[in-house]
Amino acid sequence: MIEITAPVLIALLVLAGIAAFYGAMGVRRFQLRRTLGTFDVSIRTPKGRWMLCMGRYGGAHVDLLRFFSVSPIPAFVIERKGLDLGGWRKPEDDERGRIPPGFVIVTLLRAEESIELAMDYRDYTGFSAWLEAGPIAGSWQI
């Protein structure tokens, strides 16, 4: 009969916890990708770093959920109201290793702030259509 010592048992429990965490992340990603209106996106954080997220359209906002997380709470919420599209550009040399290949960088403008998102060009066309198809300015209240 095989005797399991305490350190071996602790190591097995830690490995099981890690496997459960990655399994939960996979299930969460699968569930999010099944719903319409989700896309892969990266956002430049206020500290200047790129964070990989999953975007989810709402009626008046886009939720950005952390990619490597099991939390259902979005890390960032971008409100549609007052948001203007500043255009897109290809990543510069120093940005290429920080965002997924094939992504373009989209600049969003609101009053005095600028938000940068990186997304696939096909997702950008859907995002720009969603943004421009918003209600007429002044016709709704939040």
Backbone as numpy.savetxt, mean C-alpha at the origin, in Angstrom:
# Nx Ny Nz CAx CAy CAz Cx Cy Cz
11.86 -44.06 22.28 11.02 -42.88 22.28 11.91 -41.64 22.28
11.52 -40.63 21.54 12.29 -39.40 21.42 11.89 -38.45 22.54
12.92 -37.94 23.22 12.67 -37.01 24.30 12.87 -35.59 23.78
11.87 -34.73 23.99 11.94 -33.33 23.55 12.32 -32.48 24.75
13.44 -31.80 24.62 13.90 -30.93 25.71 13.26 -29.56 25.60
13.38 -28.78 26.65 12.78 -27.44 26.69 13.29 -26.52 25.58
14.62 -26.46 25.30 15.08 -25.58 24.22 14.53 -25.99 22.85
14.41 -27.29 22.61 13.86 -27.76 21.34 12.38 -27.38 21.24
11.65 -27.54 22.33 10.24 -27.17 22.34 10.05 -25.67 22.11
10.89 -24.86 22.73 10.81 -23.40 22.53 11.12 -23.05 21.08
12.14 -23.68 20.50 12.49 -23.42 19.09 11.34 -23.81 18.17
10.69 -24.94 18.44 9.54 -25.36 17.62 8.37 -24.39 17.74
8.13 -23.91 18.96 7.05 -22.93 19.15 7.34 -21.62 18.43
8.59 -21.17 18.46 8.97 -19.94 17.75 8.80 -20.13 16.25
9.26 -21.27 15.73 9.08 -21.54 14.30 7.61 -21.63 13.91
6.80 -22.23 14.76 5.36 -22.31 14.49 4.74 -20.91 14.50
5.17 -20.06 15.42 4.67 -18.67 15.46 5.04 -17.90 14.21
6.29 -18.05 13.75 6.73 -17.37 12.53 5.93 -17.88 11.33
5.74 -19.19 11.24 4.97 -19.76 10.13 3.52 -19.27 10.17
2.94 -19.17 11.35 1.56 -18.68 11.47 1.47 -17.22 11.04
2.46 -16.40 11.41 2.46 -14.99 11.02 2.52 -14.85 9.50
3.45 -15.56 8.85 3.56 -15.48 7.39 2.32 -16.07 6.71
1.76 -17.10 7.29 0.52 -17.64 6.74 -0.62 -16.64 6.83
-0.73 -15.94 7.96 -1.77 -14.91 8.12 -1.55 -13.76 7.13
-0.28 -13.38 6.89 0.00 -12.33 5.90 -0.44 -12.78 4.51
-0.17 -14.04 4.19 -0.56 -14.56 2.88 -2.07 -14.60 2.70
-2.78 -15.02 3.74 -4.25 -15.05 3.69 -4.80 -13.63 3.55
-4.25 -12.69 4.31 -4.69 -11.29 4.24 -4.49 -10.74 2.84
-3.30 -10.96 2.26 -3.01 -10.47 0.90 -3.96 -11.11 -0.11
-4.20 -12.41 0.02 -5.10 -13.10 -0.88 -6.51 -12.52 -0.78
-7.00 -12.28 0.44 -8.33 -11.72 0.63 -8.44 -10.31 0.06
-7.40 -9.49 0.28 -7.43 -8.13 -0.24 -7.39 -8.12 -1.76
-6.57 -8.98 -2.37 -6.45 -9.00 -3.83 -7.71 -9.54 -4.50
-8.54 -10.29 -3.78 -9.77 -10.82 -4.36 -10.82 -9.74 -4.56
-10.77 -8.70 -3.75 -11.78 -7.65 -3.86 -11.40 -6.67 -4.96
-12.40 -6.11 -5.59 -12.16 -5.12 -6.63 -11.62 -3.84 -5.99
-10.83 -3.12 -6.74 -10.34 -1.83 -6.26 -9.10 -1.91 -5.40
-8.32 -2.99 -5.51 -7.06 -3.06 -4.77 -5.91 -3.08 -5.76
-4.77 -2.55 -5.35 -3.60 -2.50 -6.22 -2.34 -2.39 -5.36
-1.22 -2.80 -5.92 0.06 -2.67 -5.24 0.59 -1.26 -5.43
1.10 -0.69 -4.37 1.57 0.70 -4.39 2.65 0.87 -3.32
3.54 1.81 -3.55 4.51 2.22 -2.53 4.29 3.70 -2.27
4.49 4.13 -1.05 4.34 5.54 -0.69 5.65 6.03 -0.09
6.00 7.26 -0.45 7.17 7.88 0.18 6.70 8.45 1.52
7.26 7.91 2.59 6.86 8.33 3.93 7.40 9.73 4.23
6.90 10.38 5.26 7.42 11.70 5.62 8.93 11.70 5.90
9.49 10.54 6.27 10.93 10.44 6.50 11.72 10.23 5.21
11.02 10.14 4.05 11.69 10.00 2.77 11.95 8.57 2.33
11.49 7.59 3.09 11.68 6.19 2.73 10.46 5.69 1.97
10.64 4.67 1.14 9.53 4.06 0.41 8.99 2.88 1.21
7.66 2.82 1.36 7.01 1.74 2.07 6.07 1.01 1.11
6.25 -0.29 0.99 5.41 -1.11 0.13 4.05 -1.31 0.79
2.98 -1.02 0.04 1.62 -1.10 0.58 0.70 -1.75 -0.44
-0.51 -1.97 -0.01 -1.60 -2.35 -0.90 -2.64 -1.25 -0.82
-3.03 -0.72 -1.97 -4.03 0.33 -2.00 -5.43 -0.27 -2.15
-6.41 0.41 -1.54 -7.79 -0.04 -1.62 -8.67 1.20 -1.79
-9.40 1.25 -2.89 -10.27 2.40 -3.16 -11.48 2.41 -2.24
-11.83 3.59 -1.78 -13.09 3.83 -1.09 -13.82 4.90 -1.89
-14.99 5.29 -1.47 -15.73 6.31 -2.19 -15.05 7.66 -2.20
-14.52 8.07 -1.06 -13.92 9.40 -0.94 -12.46 9.34 -0.50
-11.85 8.15 -0.52 -10.47 8.02 -0.06 -9.84 6.76 -0.61
-8.52 6.68 -0.49 -7.77 5.47 -0.79 -7.06 5.06 0.50
-7.26 3.81 0.91 -6.57 3.28 2.08 -5.28 2.62 1.61
-4.19 2.88 2.31 -2.92 2.21 2.04 -2.57 1.34 3.23
-2.64 0.03 3.02 -2.36 -0.95 4.07 -0.94 -1.46 3.90
-0.22 -1.57 5.01 1.15 -2.09 4.94 1.16 -3.47 4.30
2.15 -3.70 3.44 2.26 -4.98 2.75 2.64 -6.09 3.71
3.64 -5.85 4.56 4.12 -6.87 5.49 3.48 -6.65 6.86
2.20 -6.95 6.93 1.45 -6.78 8.17 0.22 -7.66 8.12
-0.37 -7.90 9.28 -1.64 -8.61 9.34 -2.76 -7.68 9.80
-2.43 -6.42 10.03 -3.40 -5.46 10.54 -4.40 -5.04 9.45
-5.68 -4.99 9.78 -6.67 -4.50 8.81 -6.78 -2.98 8.79
-6.03 -2.31 9.66 -6.09 -0.85 9.76 -5.09 -0.24 8.79
-5.53 0.69 7.93 -4.60 1.28 6.97 -3.54 2.14 7.65
-2.33 2.09 7.08 -1.22 2.91 7.59 -1.40 4.36 7.16
-1.95 4.57 5.97 -2.20 5.91 5.44 -3.58 5.94 4.79
-4.25 7.07 4.90 -5.52 7.30 4.21 -5.37 8.59 3.42
-5.58 8.50 2.11 -5.47 9.67 1.25 -6.89 10.08 0.83
-7.32 11.22 1.31 -8.66 11.72 0.99 -8.69 12.27 -0.44
-9.76 12.00 -1.15 -9.91 12.44 -2.54 -10.16 13.95 -2.61
-10.85 14.48 -1.63 -11.26 15.89 -1.65 -10.03 16.80 -1.67
-9.96 17.68 -2.64 -8.88 18.65 -2.75 -7.58 18.08 -3.29
-7.59 16.86 -3.78 -6.38 16.20 -4.28 -6.26 16.42 -5.78
-5.11 16.87 -6.22 -4.84 17.08 -7.64 -3.71 16.17 -8.09
-3.79 15.75 -9.33 -2.78 14.88 -9.91 -1.70 15.74 -10.53
-0.46 15.59 -10.07 0.65 16.38 -10.58 1.37 15.70 -11.72
1.00 14.48 -12.08 1.65 13.76 -13.17 2.47 12.59 -12.66
3.20 11.96 -13.58 4.01 10.81 -13.23 5.37 10.95 -13.88
6.32 10.19 -13.36 7.68 10.17 -13.90 8.28 8.79 -13.67
9.33 8.50 -14.40 10.05 7.25 -14.17 10.97 7.44 -12.97
11.26 6.36 -12.24 12.14 6.49 -11.07 13.55 6.88 -11.46
14.18 7.68 -10.61 15.57 8.05 -10.82 16.46 6.89 -10.39
17.75 6.99 -10.70 18.68 5.89 -10.42 18.69 5.48 -8.96
18.68 6.44 -8.04 18.74 6.09 -6.62 17.43 5.52 -6.09
16.34 5.66 -6.83 15.03 5.14 -6.39 14.75 3.75 -6.94
15.46 3.32 -7.97 15.15 2.06 -8.64 15.25 0.84 -7.74
16.18 0.85 -6.81 16.31 -0.30 -5.92 15.33 -0.29 -4.77
14.60 0.79 -4.60 13.70 0.93 -3.44 12.24 0.68 -3.78
11.90 0.69 -5.05 10.53 0.43 -5.46 10.53 -0.73 -6.45
9.42 -1.45 -6.57 9.38 -2.59 -7.48 9.64 -2.19 -8.93
10.24 -3.08 -9.71 10.52 -2.76 -11.11 9.24 -2.54 -11.91
9.30 -1.62 -12.85 8.15 -1.32 -13.70 7.19 -0.30 -13.13
7.45 0.19 -11.93 6.58 1.18 -11.31 6.94 2.58 -11.80
5.95 3.46 -11.84 6.16 4.88 -12.10 5.84 5.64 -10.82
6.42 6.81 -10.69 6.21 7.63 -9.49 5.18 8.70 -9.81
4.11 8.72 -9.04 3.00 9.64 -9.23 3.05 10.71 -8.15
2.91 11.96 -8.57 2.90 13.07 -7.62 1.48 13.56 -7.44
1.03 13.63 -6.20 -0.29 14.14 -5.85 -0.10 15.44 -5.08
-0.93 16.41 -5.36 -0.81 17.73 -4.74 -2.09 18.06 -4.00
-1.91 18.59 -2.78 -3.04 19.07 -1.99 -2.56 20.29 -1.23
-3.17 21.43 -1.49 -2.83 22.69 -0.81 -1.32 22.87 -0.76
-0.73 22.73 0.42 0.71 22.96 0.55 1.52 21.67 0.68
0.91 20.50 0.51 1.65 19.25 0.64 1.71 18.48 -0.67
2.74 17.67 -0.79 2.95 16.82 -1.95 3.08 15.38 -1.47
2.39 14.47 -2.15 2.43 13.06 -1.80 2.96 12.31 -3.02
3.92 11.42 -2.79 4.45 10.63 -3.90 4.09 9.16 -3.69
3.51 8.58 -4.74 3.18 7.17 -4.77 3.91 6.52 -5.93
4.28 5.27 -5.78 4.86 4.50 -6.88 3.92 3.33 -7.16
3.56 3.18 -8.42 2.64 2.12 -8.81 2.88 1.71 -10.24
2.35 0.58 -10.62 2.42 0.12 -12.00 1.65 1.11 -12.88
2.09 1.28 -14.13 1.43 2.26 -15.00 -0.05 1.93 -15.22
-0.38 0.64 -15.31 -1.80 0.27 -15.48 -2.61 0.67 -14.25
-2.03 0.51 -13.08 -2.71 0.95 -11.86 -2.81 2.47 -11.81
-1.81 3.16 -12.36 -1.85 4.62 -12.43 -3.02 5.09 -13.29
-3.25 4.43 -14.41 -4.38 4.86 -15.25 -5.70 4.68 -14.52
-5.85 3.58 -13.79 -7.07 3.39 -12.99 -7.18 4.40 -11.87
-6.05 4.70 -11.22 -6.04 5.67 -10.13 -6.40 7.06 -10.64
-5.83 7.45 -11.78 -6.13 8.79 -12.32 -7.59 8.87 -12.76
-8.14 7.79 -13.31 -9.56 7.79 -13.67 -10.44 7.91 -12.43
-10.08 7.19 -11.36 -10.84 7.28 -10.10 -10.78 8.70 -9.55
-9.60 9.30 -9.58 -9.43 10.63 -9.02 -10.21 11.67 -9.84
-10.13 11.58 -11.15 -10.80 12.56 -12.01 -12.30 12.34 -12.10
-12.77 11.14 -11.76 -14.20 10.86 -11.84 -14.93 11.22 -10.56
-14.25 11.91 -9.67 -14.86 12.31 -8.40 -16.01 13.27 -8.62
-16.77 13.51 -7.59 -17.91 14.42 -7.71 -17.45 15.84 -8.03
-18.36 16.61 -8.57 -18.08 18.00 -8.92 -17.75 18.77 -7.64
-16.74 19.61 -7.72 -16.30 20.36 -6.54 -17.46 21.16 -5.94
-17.62 21.06 -4.65 -18.65 21.80 -3.93 -20.00 21.10 -3.91
-20.12 19.93 -4.57 -21.44 19.27 -4.63 -21.64 18.26 -3.52
-20.63 18.05 -2.67 -20.79 17.10 -1.59 -20.03 17.55 -0.37
-20.47 17.07 0.75 -19.86 17.45 2.02 -19.40 16.18 2.73
-18.26 16.28 3.40 -17.79 15.16 4.21 -17.73 15.61 5.64
